[in-house]
Amino acid sequence: MRLTRNTKHFYYLRKKLFPMSTADTSPRLILVDAYALIFRAYYAFINSRMTNARGLNTSAIYGFTAALEDVIRTQKPTHIGVVFDPSGPTFRNELYPPYKANREETPEPIKVAVPWIKKVIEAWNIPILEVPGFEADDVIGTMSRLAEKKGFYTLMVTPDKDFTQLVTPRVKMLKPGRSGGEAEIIGPEEVTKRFQVDHPSQVIDILALWGDTSDNVPGAPGIGEKGAIKLISQFKSIENLYANIHLLPEKIRNILLNNKELIELSKKLVTINCSVPVEFIEPELKMTNPDIQKISEIYSELDFRSLLNRIRQNPPLTEESSARGKGRSVSVNPAQTTLFPAGNEQSLISGFAGRDSSEQDASGAVFKTINDVLHDYRLVVSERDVEQLADFLGMQKEFCFDTETTSLDTHTAELVGISVSTEPGKAWFVYTWNNEKIMEILRPVLENEKIGKIGQNMKFDL
C-alpha cells in the first residue's frame, strides 16, 4: 500500500448532510472515492467550464475541492482518507480481461486536474490511499471493515451503487446529489428498501444478474435491473435461484442455464474485496489541521477566490484545537432552485431547461413565453452557492447585471437582489435582502475593473 501525507505522500453537497449519530461520540472516519467525485465534478461543469487566468480548466479541481471541504465542515470527521484507483490493471482484469476495456480515454482536463487535486489533498494534510492491483472500491471496503471492528463510524463518500453492498449500521454512504440535487446518506434501511432485499450484501447477487455496461460486467443477458431485483427478492441469492430453477418461467430458466459461468464470473467482478493487504493505522488517518498557507497559495494560483476567503476567515480546525466535540452540528444550505422548474434540474453553473417552441394568438402573431425559450434561470439563496457563482463570474471577461430594489427612488430604495447573466438564456438571481455577507462575497467580482459589466440605467444600479 502507498499511504501518502505531505512530503511522504474527493457533482455538489448542498442540502442536509445528516450525521451518523448526533449523540454518539465514536470516532468518525470519512473515506472518499476520489475518481468518482472527480469525474462527477468535471461533467457537472461540462457546458460552462471554469478556467483560471492562465486558461487552465479548473472545473474538476474546483468541484472536488468544494465537495471535500463541505464533507469536512459538515461531517466533522476525526479520521479521513482519500482513495485513488491505481494505474495499471487490477485483479479483476486477470479474472476477465475485457473488464472496463470498453471505457473511453480519460479526458485530458481530468488528467491535468489530478496532480492539482493531490496537491490540494496534501495541503489539507489528508492521507492518500492507493494500493496496486486493487480498485478504490476494494480499499474503501477493507478499510471500512477494519474501522468497524475498532468501533468507528464510517462514511463512504461516493455516488457508486456498488458500495451499497458494504452498508451496515456503522458503515454508510454519502451519495452526492445528481446535477446539484440533494445529497443522501444511505444506510441499511435505504438499501434494503431500494433493492427489495433483506440485507445489503444481497445487492451483490442483484448486480451479478444485472451486469454493468460501464464496467463491461456481462451479467445475465436479457435480465435487467427490475428482473434482477425481482429474482433476488424472491429467491434471496443466485445459489438458491439455481436450486429452484424448476420454478422459473422457461425464458428466465434458459437464460440462467445457458449463462451460468458468465453469471458466476459477474458475481466475482461485482463483489468488493474486503481483504486488501492494507493496515488500518489510526494515527496516519487522523484528521489534523490543514496547512492554511499552502492551501492559500494553491487556491490563489487556481483563482478560487471564495474558497480562499473562506479558508482564511473560517478554517476548519480539529476537535482538539476547536473544542467542537459537544454533539455534531449539521450545516444546512438552503436549496438552490430554478426560478422556472422544467423537470431536469441542473447544477448551479450548468444545464439548460425549456423547449424550443412558440405560441400564436388568433391573429397569427408569434409570442415567446418562458416555456418557449431555451433557458437556465437560477435562484441563488445560500452563501455557499453565492461563493460558487462568484468564482464562476470571476473567470468571465464580462457579464450583464441588474439590481432589484424596493423602489425606484434612489434615496429610499433598498436592495432585494441582483440578477446576472453570462450569455443569452443563462442567468442567476441572487437574493440579497438583509444579507450583508452575500454582498461581501460578490463585492470583489463586482468591483473588479478587469471584468466588463453590461447593464441598462447602470447609474441607478450603482
Backbone hydrogen bonds, N-H to C=O, Kabsch-Sander energy under -0.5 kcal/mol:
donor,donor_aa,acceptor,acceptor_aa,energy
2,R,130,E,-2.3
3,L,1,M,-0.7
4,T,2,R,-0.6
4,T,128,I,-2.1
8,K,5,R,-1.7
9,H,6,N,-1.1
14,R,12,Y,-1.0
14,R,181,G,-0.5
17,L,331,S,-0.5
18,F,16,K,-0.7
29,L,27,P,-0.5
29,L,153,Y,-3.4
30,I,79,H,-2.0
31,L,155,L,-2.3
32,V,81,G,-2.4
33,D,31,L,-0.5
33,D,157,V,-2.3
34,A,32,V,-1.3
34,A,83,V,-2.0
37,L,33,D,-1.6
37,L,34,A,-0.5
38,I,34,A,-2.3
39,F,35,Y,-2.7
40,R,36,A,-1.5
41,A,37,L,-2.5
42,Y,38,I,-2.4
43,Y,39,F,-2.3
44,A,40,R,-1.5
45,F,41,A,-1.0
45,F,42,Y,-0.6
46,I,43,Y,-0.9
48,S,45,F,-1.0
52,N,56,L,-1.6
55,G,52,N,-2.1
58,T,50,M,-2.5
58,T,56,L,-0.8
59,S,50,M,-0.8
62,Y,58,T,-3.2
63,G,59,S,-2.7
64,F,60,A,-2.3
65,T,61,I,-2.6
66,A,62,Y,-3.0
67,A,63,G,-2.0
68,L,64,F,-2.8
69,E,65,T,-2.6
70,D,66,A,-2.3
71,V,67,A,-2.4
72,I,68,L,-2.3
73,R,69,E,-2.9
74,T,70,D,-2.5
75,Q,71,V,-2.6
76,K,72,I,-1.4
78,T,28,R,-1.8
79,H,28,R,-2.5
80,I,285,L,-3.1
81,G,30,I,-2.1
82,V,127,P,-2.3
83,V,32,V,-3.0
83,V,81,G,-0.5
84,F,82,V,-0.5
84,F,129,L,-2.4
91,F,133,G,-2.2
93,N,90,T,-1.2
94,E,90,T,-1.1
95,L,91,F,-1.7
96,Y,92,R,-2.3
99,Y,96,Y,-2.6
100,K,215,D,-2.3
101,A,98,P,-2.3
103,R,100,K,-1.4
110,I,107,P,-1.0
111,K,107,P,-1.7
112,V,108,E,-2.4
113,A,109,P,-1.7
114,V,110,I,-2.1
116,W,112,V,-0.7
117,I,113,A,-2.6
118,K,114,V,-2.5
119,K,115,P,-1.6
120,V,116,W,-2.2
121,I,117,I,-2.5
122,E,118,K,-2.4
123,A,119,K,-2.4
124,W,120,V,-1.7
125,N,122,E,-1.7
126,I,121,I,-2.2
128,I,4,T,-2.3
128,I,9,H,-0.6
129,L,82,V,-2.6
130,E,2,R,-1.2
134,F,131,V,-1.9
139,V,135,E,-1.8
140,I,136,A,-3.0
141,G,137,D,-2.6
142,T,138,D,-2.5
143,M,139,V,-2.8
144,S,140,I,-2.4
145,R,141,G,-1.7
146,L,142,T,-2.4
147,A,143,M,-2.6
148,E,144,S,-2.0
149,K,145,R,-1.7
150,K,146,L,-0.9
150,K,147,A,-0.6
151,G,148,E,-1.5
152,F,147,A,-2.5
153,Y,27,P,-2.5
154,T,170,R,-2.6
155,L,29,L,-2.8
156,M,172,K,-3.2
157,V,31,L,-2.7
157,V,155,L,-0.7
158,T,156,M,-1.0
158,T,174,L,-1.5
163,F,160,D,-1.5
164,T,161,K,-1.9
165,Q,162,D,-1.3
166,L,163,F,-1.9
167,V,164,T,-0.9
168,T,171,V,-2.5
171,V,168,T,-0.9
172,K,154,T,-2.7
173,M,186,I,-2.3
174,L,156,M,-2.8
175,K,173,M,-0.6
175,K,184,E,-3.2
177,G,12,Y,-0.6
177,G,181,G,-0.5
180,G,11,Y,-0.9
180,G,177,G,-0.9
181,G,178,R,-1.3
184,E,175,K,-2.4
186,I,173,M,-2.7
186,I,184,E,-0.6
187,G,185,I,-0.6
191,V,187,G,-2.0
192,T,188,P,-2.8
193,K,189,E,-1.8
194,R,190,E,-2.3
195,F,191,V,-2.5
196,Q,192,T,-0.8
197,V,192,T,-1.2
202,Q,199,H,-2.0
203,V,200,P,-2.1
204,I,201,S,-1.3
206,I,202,Q,-1.5
207,L,203,V,-2.9
208,A,204,I,-2.0
209,L,205,D,-1.7
210,W,206,I,-2.7
211,G,207,L,-2.8
212,D,217,V,-2.3
216,N,212,D,-0.7
217,V,212,D,-2.5
220,A,209,L,-2.6
223,I,220,A,-2.5
224,G,222,G,-0.6
228,A,224,G,-2.5
229,I,225,E,-2.6
230,K,226,K,-2.3
231,L,227,G,-2.2
232,I,228,A,-2.4
233,S,229,I,-2.3
234,Q,230,K,-1.4
235,F,231,L,-3.2
236,K,232,I,-2.2
237,S,235,F,-1.3
241,L,237,S,-1.6
242,Y,238,I,-2.1
243,A,239,E,-1.6
244,N,240,N,-1.0
245,I,242,Y,-1.2
247,L,244,N,-2.2
248,L,245,I,-1.5
253,R,249,P,-2.8
254,N,250,E,-2.6
255,I,251,K,-1.8
256,L,252,I,-2.3
257,L,253,R,-2.4
258,N,254,N,-2.5
259,N,255,I,-0.9
260,K,257,L,-0.7
263,I,259,N,-2.3
264,E,260,K,-2.5
265,L,261,E,-2.3
266,S,262,L,-2.3
267,K,263,I,-2.1
268,K,264,E,-1.5
269,L,265,L,-2.0
270,V,266,S,-2.2
271,T,267,K,-1.1
272,I,270,V,-0.5
274,C,272,I,-0.6
278,V,276,V,-2.4
281,I,279,E,-1.0
282,E,280,F,-0.8
284,E,281,I,-0.7
285,L,281,I,-1.1
285,L,282,E,-0.8
286,K,282,E,-0.8
286,K,283,P,-0.6
287,M,78,T,-3.3
291,D,123,A,-3.0
292,I,290,P,-1.3
295,I,291,D,-2.7
296,S,292,I,-2.6
297,E,293,Q,-1.9
298,I,294,K,-2.0
299,Y,295,I,-3.0
300,S,296,S,-2.3
301,E,297,E,-2.0
302,L,298,I,-1.9
303,D,299,Y,-0.7
303,D,300,S,-0.8
304,F,299,Y,-2.7
305,R,303,D,-1.5
308,L,304,F,-2.3
309,N,305,R,-2.6
310,R,306,S,-2.3
311,I,307,L,-2.5
312,R,308,L,-1.7
313,Q,309,N,-2.6
314,N,310,R,-3.0
322,S,318,T,-2.1
323,A,319,E,-1.6
327,G,325,G,-1.2
329,S,327,G,-0.5
331,S,329,S,-0.5
332,V,330,V,-0.5
333,N,14,R,-0.7
333,N,331,S,-0.6
337,T,335,A,-0.6
337,T,379,L,-0.5
339,L,377,Y,-1.6
340,F,377,Y,-0.6
344,N,342,A,-1.6
345,E,343,G,-1.0
353,A,375,H,-5.9
355,R,371,N,-0.9
357,S,355,R,-1.7
357,S,372,D,-0.8
359,E,367,F,-1.6
361,D,365,A,-1.7
364,G,361,D,-1.9
367,F,359,E,-2.5
372,D,369,T,-1.8
373,V,369,T,-0.9
375,H,353,A,-3.9
376,D,425,G,-3.0
378,R,427,A,-2.3
379,L,337,T,-2.9
380,V,378,R,-0.6
380,V,429,F,-3.0
381,V,379,L,-0.6
386,V,382,S,-2.0
387,E,383,E,-2.3
388,Q,384,R,-1.7
389,L,385,D,-2.5
390,A,386,V,-2.8
391,D,387,E,-2.1
392,F,388,Q,-2.0
393,L,389,L,-2.9
394,G,390,A,-2.1
395,M,392,F,-1.3
396,Q,393,L,-1.8
399,F,452,G,-2.0
400,C,421,S,-2.8
401,F,454,I,-2.4
402,D,419,S,-2.1
404,E,417,G,-2.9
406,T,414,E,-1.9
410,T,408,L,-0.8
412,T,409,D,-1.0
413,A,409,D,-2.7
416,V,404,E,-3.3
417,G,404,E,-1.7
418,I,430,V,-2.1
419,S,402,D,-3.3
420,V,428,W,-2.5
421,S,400,C,-2.1
422,T,426,K,-1.0
423,E,426,K,-0.9
426,K,423,E,-2.1
427,A,376,D,-2.0
428,W,420,V,-2.6
429,F,378,R,-3.0
430,V,418,I,-3.4
430,V,428,W,-0.5
431,Y,380,V,-2.2
431,Y,429,F,-0.7
432,T,416,V,-2.1
432,T,430,V,-0.6
433,W,416,V,-1.2
435,N,432,T,-2.1
439,M,435,N,-1.2
440,E,436,E,-2.0
441,I,437,K,-1.7
442,L,438,I,-1.8
443,R,439,M,-2.0
446,L,442,L,-2.2
447,E,443,R,-2.4
448,N,444,P,-0.5
449,E,447,E,-0.7
451,I,448,N,-1.3
452,G,397,K,-2.8
452,G,450,K,-0.6
454,I,399,F,-2.2
460,F,457,N,-1.1
461,D,457,N,-1.2
462,L,458,M,-2.7
